[in-house]
Structure formats: structure tokens, C-alpha cells
């Protein structure tokens, strides 16, 4: 287009300009969909030249100098603090915050800021804070480690700063042990990085009152100075330390998760009864006599999705993805809706599920269980032989699932021979078994097409600790991401994309799932990690080179470290009211449609689709206007992050408990580990078969005398008395030496020769 560059820069130079993303630029400049590719290309050119910078959420602004100088030193930023185990923290500036925009720093380059443990003030993990930048330059570790980067390459500069103010606490409660002495009492937090909290004598204690030694939840009432003692009040007594489930309950309270439903919400859920009525079915497409199945984890109860696949005479495929029609029951503005919105999503902890909607719906009336009628929204697609989606339409439907399969059962069907399957399954189930094998043929075509188009293969095996009825660890269960998982994933991805495309093309306000492009600096850091593991990664700003690296690592001992390192270097996927695209999936338009039982975003999408269904309901649900949709997107991105923190912490805690039990056994189990980092005090490792990080101290090296092992800080390796070498990328057999439950750290020892 003529003078497009001039039009962009003129708009951005106006006094009232606010940062815009690509879609907003197109709307503001009146650029039609036919010319949006030219707009994107021009924006990228300007960005590469340094004329404009891309902030969070993909919004562009003119490059500006900080008021305190072009370096950015002295800038004041607003954002969120995330602590590391070391006590240091990373600060993440908020996107589109007026204070951050006024600072003029390149927040694309400095998307996170290092905060030393001595400069965190009274901030705690997850707090919203203001930070003053006091240094931009090489990371401090470069002063102490020689030739850290391969080939002596100079590391990228980092921004560092200090907390000036806590705006809002991210931790709902502090959980710890209650102590009472005379007229005074205090709580010792479970988190060793938080100082003891004195209990305000004027504050009323809960009834019954806490007893010394019990675990309690505390709300901070005052803590303004890091040199003073925090004050707080006890809000709830959780129980004694050895009470089954108290460890998980502590996480629930610390992160402010909602564990109980209000009475009016439960009453509304129970009011629907326990079966689908003829009135509910009226006007829906009837799939009850057609082959429909579900495939889910063996312990799942909330079945969101079901599938039906048929290859047509033309060679094309018909794929039906049925999703639980939660929007039929959960209406906007009702108690159920308000509670679901507040929760944002279900939370799956190590020993319990905190559902988004009551179990009467999540595990029963909405769950697509076999042999019962259930309501769905159906995405019916026609797929070409090469995997291209030729058409997609959405309708209301009713199904009666013919069979519920676990992933393990489905995997057996996909891997077994036709002869064995003919003997295993009765005649009435052979149609369903045949359909599943046909489904994998289609899924494998879709999967190949997706990776050919630039998607990244980030699938990881799942390792979880099995528990007895009291929550005590009993063992390890590993679930590989195999064909049965991939089958369902591919079908859900194309249904999600189809929903996003329809809603975008109809200009229907909704919520999209977005994944921003990664910061080049973070990719450069990741490239260094890959080199340390013996790979030559190439230019990782080119996604093709990333996938080539992943392909090279596939099936090797380093694969978990390579994949986890990449995930850490990428930005976090989130929700947004604009279709900003999804980097990891390589999709321009993407939303979440397939899990409305457990995600509020999907429920919003289902409501947005209602007016565009082939058979819309008589009454169309109200959908949020753009401003409210933007607020919901921010909120559910936060609840998702909070739930993920709870899930990860609960699983890690159970893993630590399991490893602690292992450390006390006479014949402890042996794990395979790979060395990820070498320091003067020992080795950092990843125990790959249990997906757990730890360290091997020098005293736990082979041959007891640590003085016989020589550390080379230049080559980053140890040399032993018998010519042995210990360095990055090596594989070893290890056993647990010690578990520090308080610091949540695991020490291993090498047991191979």
C-alpha cells in the first residue's frame, strides 16, 4: 500500500497516541483484511530498524528515551514480582501500564528485571510492586564466572532494580505454625523466606481459638519496613501438622483458592436434576444413534469432549468434536456464573480437584459419560485428505456416548493388530474400535500438517506421585505423551481454531488464547543452554531452527532439559480480547472452546457462538462488550497462573515427600539424571525419569574424599583421582541422599562408577 510507513509513523507521533497491536492498527487506519499482510510486514520492518518497539500483548510504540537517560536507569516501573528459591526475584512489568509507557524503556528487550534478595523490601511472591531500575549492564554472575558463554560471547545486558513500594499483595494468606507465649503470640510461616508474623493482640481470634503447634492462616495487617516485624491476624485454624491433607490445604489458603461453593450456587446446580429432559433436547441435532466416544485420563470424572470420525467415499473426512454444553445450564449473571467467573478455572492439585462449577454439573449433568443423554455444542468439520479444513459449522446437539476409553485403553487399540482386536472386543463394539483407528489416521495427518506449518513440538511426559487414602506417597506413575493423547489433542486444536476463525470473521466479541513471540534475548540465553548440552542451535529467532533443535534432542537424555529450557524462554500463553495469534501453535486465530467445564474462557466462547449456530437457542445469552471482555481476559489469565502455581507446588511437595521416604529406605531406588550445570560446590542435575531437579554436592561425588576432585571454572568440569570427569550433559545413575522439606531441596549422590 502507498505511504503505509508514513501513515503508521504519523499516527504514532500524535500526542494522544496509545500503543496498538496489529489488529488495532488495521482498524484505526481503515486497512482491509486483504492488505493486513502488508501492514504486518511494515510493522516488522520498522521494529527491526529500531524505529518502533513492541511491548507486551503485541502493542507497538515509538522508541523513546527514558527521562533519566537513554539507558533506562532510574526508570520507575509497575509489575509483578516472582521469587526464586535462591531468594532473588524476577520482576515482570505490566503491559500497557501508563507508568511503564511513560518510562520509555524498551520493555520488549527488558521484559523482566532482576531484583537481588537484599532489595526486595517487604514484597512477597506474586505481589504487585513498583520497581526503580538502578543498573543496566552485564549480569552480575559474569564477574565471577569466566568464559561462561560459548566462544567467549559477551552475554546480553540485563536490567536490575529494587522494590520501592508494595501496591497489592499477591499471596492471599500466610500459612504457618501458631506459637503462644504469655500475652503474645506469633506465627512461623511455612515459607522460610517470610519472617515470623506477630499476631495483633487487638485482633479477634477465630472460634475455636488456635492452639500452639497448630497450622493457621494469617492475614497481614501491617508490614511497611523490611527491618520491622510483620503484624497480622489469624483468620482460620487449619489443623494439626500431621492431619491428612493439611499440606494441600495450606497451599489452597496461601493462594486464596476457593474450596467451597456458596449455598445459592449449590442450590442452583442441584435444581437442574440429574438427567437431560426432552425439553432440553428440543431443536438439537440428534447424534444418539451415531458412534461417539470419549478418551480421558483413567481418574477423570469431568468429561468435556467426545469425538466421532468417518471417512467419506470422496476420501475426505468428517470430524465431529462434541463439547459439553455448559452454557445451557450456566447463564450470565446467575450465582453459578458469578462463582465460575471468580474461580476462572478448575484447579487440579495432587490430591484433590477444586472445580470451577459444582460437581453436580462438572462430574454429572455436564460430563459426557457413556450410556446417558448429554447436551453438546458440536463442531462438525469436513477435512481434506491432506488435513486442510474445508468447512466447519457449529450446532447444538445431543449425544449418548457409546464408550468411555482411558488413554491406556485407547493406546492399546491403536497399537494392537487387527487380529488381536477382533478377539478382544465383542461384535457390538467393533464399529467403535474401527472408528478409533480411523481417527488416528486423521489425527496423524493433522499433526503432520501442523508441524509443517511451523508449530513447535513441546509435548512432555507427565510424572506424578501416587497417593494412598491419607495422601501419603506410595510410588511414581509416568504417563508418556503417546498416540492416544495426540489423537485427542489434534482434534481439539482444529476445533478451537475453527471457533476462533468463525468469531473473528463475524466480528463477534469474545476471548482468544494468545501466545506472543518470544524475546530474542531470552532465545539467545536458551541457545547458550543448548550449546552447553552439545548442540549447535543456529538462529533461534527462526522457528524452523527451534524445531530442528527439538528434533535433534528427541529421544535423548537431554530432551527434558532442552524442552524445559525452551518453555522457560518463551512467553506465557494468556487470554486476550483481540486475536493476537499463537506462537507455539503457529496459528493466527486461536481460542479455547473445548473445555467449558473447567475453563471460563471456553464458556465465554460458547456463549459467543450461540447466535452463529446452525440451530441457535430461542434465547441467545448476553456476551460481554469489548471493555468487559478485556477485563475478564486479564482476570482469568491471573486465575490460571494462580491455579498453575498451586498445582505445581502441590505436585512438587508430594514428590519431595516421596523422595524423603526413598532416602530412608535400606535399598533406595535409582534414578537416571543428566548434569545441567557445574558450580564450585557441586553439580545441578535433572533426574529425568521423575522430572525433578536437584544437586550433587562434592561430598557426594564418587570416592569419598572431595579434595581429590579438582574444579575447572573455565571448562566447567570436575576431574577425579582416577581420571574421571564430571561435566554438563553427562548421564549418571543417582540415589536420593537428603531432602530438606523446609527449603524444598533435594540432594542426590552418584552411584555409578
N, C-alpha and C positions, 0 to 999 in steps of 0.2 A: 504493500500500500504506500502511496505517495506521502512523504513527510511524516511517517509514523513516529520516527525518532523525535522529531521536533514537537509533535503533539504530546508525546509522553513527557518530555522534559519540561514543556510549558506547563502542563498540568501539575507536575511535581514541584515546580518552582513557585506556584501560587501560595499566598500567605496562609490560606485556610486548608492547605492540603494535609490529609491524614494518610498514613501508609495503606496501600491497597494490594490485594493479591491479584492474580491473573484474571480471574473471573470478574472481579470488581473493576479492574481497568477496562475490560471489554464493555461492561455495562455503562461505565462513566463516559467512555469515548464513543459509544454507539457502534462498536465493532461487531459485525455479524459473525455467526458461527463459522462461515466459510473462510473468514480472514483471521480467526483466532490463532492459527498456527504461526502466522506472520507476526502477530503480537508477541506470542511466547518467544519466538526466535529473537525479536528485537530486545525484549527484556533481558534475555540471557546474554546478548551481545553487550548491552550497557552494564550488566553486572560483571562480566568478565573484564571489561575495560576499567572497572572501578568507579564508574560514574554513579552507580546506584548500589545499594546494599539490600540484601534480603534478610528480613527479620524472622521471628517465629511466626508460625501459621502461614508462611509463604508470602508475607507482605513486604513490598518494596518501598524504600525511601531514598532520597538523595543522600549521598555520602556527605557527612557533616563533621566538622572538627568539634571536639569537646570544648566546652567553655574554659576548661582548665588546661587546654593544650591538646594538640592532635594525638598525643599518646593515650589519652583517656584517663590518665592518672588524676585522681581527685573526683572522678565521677561518682554520683550517688545513684544507686540502682535499687529497685524493689523486686523481690522474688522469694523463692523457697529454698530452705536450707536442708541438705541431706547429709547426715553424718556417716563417716566410715568407721570401721572397727578400731582404727588407729586413734580415733578422737578428732582427727581433722575432718573438714566438711567440704562439700561442694555446694556452691550457691548457683541457682538457676534463675536468671532474670525472667520476670513475667513478660509475656508477649503483649504488645500494644499498650503497655502502661505508659501514661503521659510522662512520668518522671524518667523512665528509661529512654523514651524517644527524645526528650529534651537533653539527655546526657550526650547524645551524639556519638556514642561508642558503636563500633561495628559488632553488633550482637550476633551476627552470623559467625564471625570469627571467634568471638569470646562468648560462646553460648553457655559456658559455665565458668565460675570464678572460684579459685582455691582460697579457702579460709583456714588458716592454721588453728590448731586446738586452743592456742593461747589467745585467739582473737574472736572467739565465738560469743563472748559476753554471756548473757543468761539464756541464749537461744537453745532450743532442743530440736530433735529431729522432726522435720515436716513443718516447722514454724515459717510463717511469712515474715520476712525481715527487710530492713534496709541495710545496704552494704556500701561502704566507701572504698573505692579502688585506691590502693596505695602502692601498687607495683605492677608494671607490665614488663616482662622480660623472660629470660630462660628460666625454667623450673628450678627450684632450689636443689633438687636432687642432683642436678648436673654439676654442682660444686663438689660433690662427694664421690661421684662415680665417673670413672674415666672411660672414654670411648663407649658410652652406653648405647649409642646409636650405631648401627652397622655402617662401616666405611667412614666412621668419624663424622657422619652427617650432623649438622647443628640442629638440635631439637627446636620445635616451634615454640614461640613465646606463649606464655600463659598470663592471665590476669589473676591477681591476688588482692585480697582486701580484708576488711574487718567489719563485724556487725556493729551497727550504730544504734539499732532500735528493733525491738520485737513488736511487730504490728498485730499479729494474731497467732495464737498457739495452734500448732498442728496436732498435738497429742491431746486427745480429749481428757484423759485421766492419767495420773501416775499410779502405777500399781507396785506395792511393796509390802514389807513386813511391819506390823504395828508394834511399837515399844512404849511402855508407860513407866515413868519414874517420878514418884511424888506427885506434884501438881502438874508435871509436864509430860508431854508425850511427843513422839516423833515417828516418822515412817522412813524405813530404809528401802529405797527403790530397788526393784529387780534389775534395772538398768544401772550398771556401775558407773556410767558416765554422768549420772544425775546425782547431785549431793543429797544428803538426808533432808527431809522436809519436816520442819517443826509444825505441830498441829496447833492452830489458833485456839486459844483457851476460850475465846468468846463464841466460837462456832459450835453449833449444836451437833452432837454425835448421833449417828443413826441408832435406831432401836431394833434389835438389841445392840448394846454397845460392843465395840471390838475388844477382844482380849489379847494380851501380849502374846506375840508369836503368830497371830492370825494374819492372813493376806487381806489387804484392804485396797480400795480405790480412793485416790485423793485428788481433789481439785485444787490447783494453785490459786491462792488469793493474793499473794504479793511476792514478787521477786524482781526487784529493779536493778540490783547491783550484784555482779558476779562475786564480789567479796563478802556479801551478806548471805544469811541462811534463808532459803525459801520458806514461805509460810503457806499453809493450806488447810483444808478441812476434809475430813473423812466423809465420803458420800455413800459408800456401801461396804459391807463386810462380805468378802467372797468366800472365806472358809479357812480351814487349816491347810498347811502346805502339802500334806500327804493325801488330801481329799482327791479322789479320782476326777480328772478333768479340770482341776484348778489351774493348771498351767495354760490350758487353752482359754479358759475363762478370763485369765489375766490379759491375754492378747486382745480378746474381744473388748474388754473395758478400756484398755490402753488406747486403742484406736477408735473408740467410740462407735463400734458397730451395734446395730440394732438386733438384739437377740430374741425379743418377744414382740408379738403383734398386739396392738391396742384392741380392746373388746369390740369396738364398732367394725374394725376391719375383719376380725374373725367371724363376727355375726353375718357380715355381708357375704363372705366366702362360703359359709355354711348354708346360706339361704338359697344357693343355686341347686341344692340337692346333690345327688351322686350319679346322675345319668343324663344323657342328652335326650331332649324331648323332640317330638315330631314338629313342634313349633320352631325349635332351634334349627331343624334340618330344612325347613321350607325354603325353596328358592336356591338351594345349593346344588352343585354338580355332585352326582352320586357315584362314588368310587368303591362302594362297599363290596361289590362282587368282583372287583378287579384286584390283581395281585399287588399288594402293598406291604412293605416290610420296614422294620426299624433295625438299626445296628448301633449299639451303645456299649459303654463300659459295663462290666458284669455287676457292679454295685450301684448302677444308676437307677433312679426312680422317676426323674423328670425328663421324659422323652419328648424333646422339642420337634424332631424331624422324622419323616418317613419318606421312602422313595419307591418309585415304580419306573421300570425301564422296558422299552420294547424296540426292537429293530424292525423298521418298516420294509416293505417289499422294494422300495426305491434304494435301499441301502442307508437312508437317513435313520436317525434315532429319534424316538420320542422319550423325553425325560420328564417325569413329574416329580417335583420336590414339594412335599406336603409339610406345612409348618403349623404347629398348634395355633389355633385362632384365639389367642388370649384377649384380643381386642373385643371379642364378642361378650366377654364377661367383665373386663376391667375398663370401665368407662371414665372419660376425662372428668376430673373434679370430684370423683367419689372418694370415700375413705380408702378403698383399695388402691386407687390411682395415686393418691397423695402419699401413701406409705411406700408404694413401689417406686415412685419418683424420688422420695427421700433416700431410699436404700440404693437406688441406681442399678443394682445388680445383685445376684446371689453371690455368696462367699463360700468357697469350698475349702474348709480347713482340714487338718489331718484327721480329726475325729468327729467332725460334725459339719452339717450344711446349714448356713443361715440363708434361707430362701428369700427371694425378692417378693414373692406373693405366698400366701398361706398354703400349707401342704394339701389342704382340701382341693386346691386348684393345681398347684405345681406337681404334686405326685399322683393326682387322681383325675379330676374332671378335665384338665387341660392336657395331661400326659397321654401320649399316643400309644397306650397299652394295647396288647393284642386282644382280639375277640370281643371288643366293645366298640360302639359307635363313638367317634370323636370328630369335632369340628376343626377344619383347617382352612388356611389360605394356601392355595396351590399355585405354584409357578410351573406352567406347562410349556416346555421348550421343544423346539424341533432343531436337532443338531445334525450338521452335515457330516459326511464320513471323515473329513479332516479335522473335526472338532469345532468348526465355526458355528456359532449360534445363529440360525437362520431366522428364528422368530421366538418370541416369548410373550405369553399372556398370563394374567393373574386372575384367579377366580376364587369364590368361596366354595368350599367342598365339604363333604362328609366322607370319612373312611372307616373301615373296620380292618385294622392291621391283621394280616394273616399269620404273621410270625414275628416274634421278638428274638433277634440274634445278639449275642455278645460279640465283641471284636474277635475273641478267640475262636468262637464257633464259625464266624464268617471267614476267618483266615484259613481254617481247616478246609472249608468248602472251596475256597479259591485255589488251594494248593493240592488238593486230592485229585486222583484220576477219576474219570467218568465211571469206571468200573466199580471203584470203591464206593463212590457216592450212590450208585444205583443200589448197592447192597445196604447202605446205611439208612436211607430215607424211604419212607413209605410212598406209595404212588401219589397220594393226595398232596405231598409236599414237593414232588419232583419239579413242578412248574416253578415254584418259588426258588428252588435251588438253581434251576437253569437260568432264571432271571438274574440271580445274583452274579453268576459267572458272566452273563452278558453285560451286566452293569460294570464289571471290572474292565471288560474290553473297552467300553465307552470311556470310563474314568481314565484309563491309561492313555487314550487318545487326547483327552482334555488336558491331562497332566503334561504330556509332551508338548502340546501347543503352548501351554502356559510358560514353560521354561524356554521354549524357542522365542517367545515374545519378551523375555528379559526378567521373568520372576526369579527370585532367589530361593534356593532350597535350604530352608532354615529349620527343617524338621529335626526334633531331638527325641531320643528315648526318654521315657518317664520312669523315675525310680521313686518308690515310696516305701515307707516303713509300715508293715502290717502290725495291727494292734489287737490286744485281747479286749474283753468287755470292760476292763477298768482303764483302758488307754495305755497300758504298758506295752512297749515294743516287743514283738515276737520274731521279727525277721524282715527280710528285704524282698520286695516284689518289683521286678523290672518289666516294663511294657515297651516293646520296640514299636517304632512308628512304621508299621508294615502296610501291606496292600489293603487290608480291610479298613484301616484308618484313612489311607489315601483315597479310597473309593468315596467315602462319605465327604472328605474334605473337598474334593474336586466338584462334587455336585452342589455342595453348599456355596462354594466360591462363585460358580456361574449363576446361581440363583440370586446371591447378593448383588452381583454386578448387574444382572438384568433388572432388579428392583431399582438400583441407583440410576441406571440409564433412563428407565421409564419416568421416574420422578423428575430427573433433571430436564428431560425433553418436554415434559408437561409444565415446567416452571413451578412445580409443587414444593412448597417449603417443607423441609424435612431435616434429618440429621444424618450426616455422612461419616464414614470411617476414613480417616486420613492418616497418611504417613509421609512426613516431609522428607525431602532429600537430606542426606547426612552432611555434616560439616566436613569440608576437605581436610581440616587439621586433625579431626578425630580419625579419619580414614588413614592419614599418614601415620598416626600413632599405631593404628591397627596393623599397617603394613610392616612396621618395625617388629611387632609381636610375631607376625608370620615369618619374618626373616630369622628371628631367634629360634624358630622351630624348623629351620632349614628350607623354607620355601622362598621362591622369588615371585612376589605377588604382582609385579607390574604396576600400572597406574590404576589404583582402586577407585578413582573418581569415575572410571569407566566400569559400569556394572558388569559388563561381559568379563572383565578381568576378575571381579569378585567371584562370579560363579565358577570360573576356571580354577580359582584357588580352592573353593569349596569342593569341586570335583576331585582335585588332586588329594585333598585331605580325607575324602570319603573312605571309610573302612579302615583308617589308620588309627593308631593310638592317640595321635594328636587331634583327631577330628573334634572331640568335645571342646578342647581349648580353642581351636580355630573358630568354631561356630559361636561359642560363648563370647569370645573376643569380638567377633563381628557384631553380635547383638548389642554389646555394650557400646560400640562405636556408632551405632545407628540411633536415630531419634526414636522416641517412644510414640507408638501409634496412639491416636486420640480421636475424639469426636469433634465435629465442626459443622456449622450450618451451611458451609459452602463446600462444593466438591473439589477439593484441592489435590486429589489424586492419592495413590498409594504406592510408595516407592518399592517396598518389599515385594508386593504382588504385581508390580508393573501395570497397574490399572489406572486409567484416567478418572473413572467414576466407580465408586465403591461405597456400599453401606452395609449395615448389619440388619438382615431380615430374618435369619434362620433360627434365632434363639429368644423368642419373646417371653418364654417362661422365666428366663434368668437374666435378661438384659432389657433395661428400659428403652434403650436406643431402638431396639427391634420393635418394641410396642409402638413407639412414635412412627416408625416406618410403616407398620401395618395400618395404622390409622390414616396415614398419608395416602396409602394405596387404595383405600376403600372407594373413593369416588372414581377410580380408574379401573376397577374390577370389571370383568365381563358380566358379572351379576351382582352389582352393588347392593348393600343392605338398604332397607327402606329409609333408615335414618343414618346419615353419614356423621361419624364422630368429628367433633371440632379438633382442628390441628393448631398448634401454636403459631403465632405470627413470627416473622424473622427475628425480631428482638428477643422474644421469649425462647425461641429455638436456640439462639446463641447462648443464652443463659443456661438452658438445660444441657447443652453440649459441654460447657465448662464444668457444670456440676457433676455430670455422670463421668466425665474424664477423671475428676477428682475421686469420686467414689470407687471407680475401677482401680485407680492407683492405690487407694487405701485398702481395698479388698486384696489386691495382689500382695501388698505388704503383709497382711495378716496371714494369707495362705502360705507365703514363702517362709515367714517366721515360724508358723506352726509346724511346717514340714521339717525345717531345719532343726527345731527343738526336738522333735521326735527322733530325727537322725542322730543328734548328739546323745540322746538318752540311749538309743540302740548301741552306738559306738562305745558309750561308757560301760554298758553291760559287756560288750565284747572285750574291753580292756581288762576285765576282771576274770575272764574265763581262763581255765588252765591251758586249753588249746584254742586260742582265738582265731577267727577266720582271717584269711589272707586276701588282700585286695591288690588289683593292678593299678599302678599310679604312673603318671608322667610328670617330670620335673618342668615347672613353668617359670621359675625364677631362682637365681642364685644370689645369696647375700653372705656377708661375712659371718653371720651367726647360724647359717644353715640353708636349707632348700625349701622353697614353696612348691607344693605339689597339688595335682588334681587326681584324686582316686576315681578313675573314670568309670568303674563298674558300679559305683554308688553315687557318682556325680557330686562329690564332696571335696572341698578344698581343705588343706591343712599344711603343716610344715614338718620337716625333719630337722631337728636340732643337731648340731655337730656331735653331741654326746650320744646320739642315737645312730650315728653312721656305723657301717661295718668296721670291726676292730675297735675295741672299746676306747683306746687312747686317742682322744680328739687332737692331741698335739701332733700326732703323726699325719694328720690331714692338712695339706697346705692350700690356702685360698689364693686364687689368682684373680684380682679385681679387674684386670684388663681383659682376660679371656673369659671371665665369669665362669670359673670351674674350680673344682677341688681335685687335688692329686693325692692318692693314698699311699700307704707304706709299701704296698705290693704292686705298684704301678697302676692301680685302679684310677679311674676318673669319674667324677660326678658332674654333670652339666645339663643345660637346658635341652629338653626334648628326649632325654633318656627315659626308658621304661624300667620300672622296678616293681618287685613284689614287696608289699608293706603290711604291717600289722599296727593296730592302734597301741600307742604307748601310754597316752594320757589324754583325758578330756577335761577341760576346765569349763564346767557348766556355767559359772558366773560370767566369764569373759567370752563364752561360746567359741572356744578354740580347740582344735584337735591336733595333737602331736602324734606322728607316726614314726615307726622305725623300719629301716630296710632289713629284710630277712633273706634276700637272695645273695648269692656270693659275688 
